[in-house]
Amino acid sequence: MQILDYFFTNPPKIENFYPRKLSLPKEGSFLLTGARGSGKSALVIDYITSQNRPFLYLDCQDPLFILEEIHLNQLQQFIDDEKIHTLILDHYFDGFLEKLPEAPQLIVVSRENIDLPLKHISLYPLDFEEFFNFKKSLSPKATFDLYTKFGSLPRVAKSIAPALACREIFFEKFDQQEGKVLLIISIFQAKITTPHQIYQIARDYFKISKDWLYKAIEHFTQEGIIYQIENFHSNVGKKFFLYDFVFSRYLNKNQTFLATFDSLVALALIKHNIYIQALRDPLAYIHSNKLIVVAPFESEEHFWSKVQKNFAQYSKLKIKSVQIVTVNSSYSFDINKISFKAQPFFEWVVTLSDFSYT
């Protein structure tokens, strides 16, 4: 059991941990899932090192396990002998153990939603409010400017060179074939498309199987690397987003600011578990009887004029209110019993827990 002794006597340490909004339960076993790079390991390591309980942390992807196989009976014996209260299986994958050992508290950390009889907890990348802890600034507007440059992946947010940090994530956490898929998907960031359209572009660049590509898109969607939002006007195509707008911009240097800002809005809604459907014209998302319009630089006069000319579009949607998300403009007006309200992103995003969205 030399390998277990090694992990027990060399517990993980983390420096400069920034608190997250997700609080892990003080008692009970659970499965923590989240896309790679979302900060799962850091969250769990901070959690266990702050507890005054004997624990054993195993990194299931540590190279030691390539050369030395771990057996369930040895692990269970070690837990019993050392009176381990909390066992953490980080980077866990199906097949690592024939079955889970017994411990007062078991924490399994995985990028996949494995079928285990444990409470399931999910972690998203940073939302705007969490980003405040990573990049201190003098005002919400200044924080927003930093957010558009550093994004929502913790490693990038803590860095001083976002492009370099994105490069490290890309090459460390994705294999060559996965990287090809991400490069192609980044071309479709914030666009309504289909897997077939993605394949048509992919085959111009890479020798790639359609079936493999479709499975990779499905796998990335299940993990939370890719989000797909339904198209309000059609059953054909969905709006695609990579899970971080700065990471997608690293992969696609031609990504426009509008696509970045659109991603900011959509991902904020997703992280607050708000069900939405995407519209092309206007560029917006619909939730129940509320429309969220992405209009980073629209002035009140220009937006009011556009609404007047195309009011039939808004009437057909049967909405009661329109939320306009901007970079720094604020205004409001009413037209034919529909209320219109514009707010800067950094003001709007903190309202998403409001009951009117649920």
ABEGO torsion letter per residue (X at the ends): XAAAAAAAABBBBBBGBBBBABBBBABEBBBBBEBBGAGAAAAAAAAAAABBBBBBBBBAABAAAAABBBBAAAAAAAAAAAGBABBBBBGBBBGABABBBBBABBBBBBABBBBBBBBBBBBBBBBAAAAAAABBBABAAAAAAAAAAAEABAAAAABABAAAAAAAAAAAABBAAAAAAAAAAAAABGBBBBAAAAAAAAAAABBBBAAAAAAAAAAAAAAGABBBBBBAABABEBBBBBABAAAAAAABAABBAAAAAAAAAAAAAAAAGBBBBBBAOBBBBBBEABBBBBBAABBAAAAAAAAAAAAAAAAAAGBABBBBBBAABBBBBBBGGBBBBBBBAAAAAAAAABAAAX
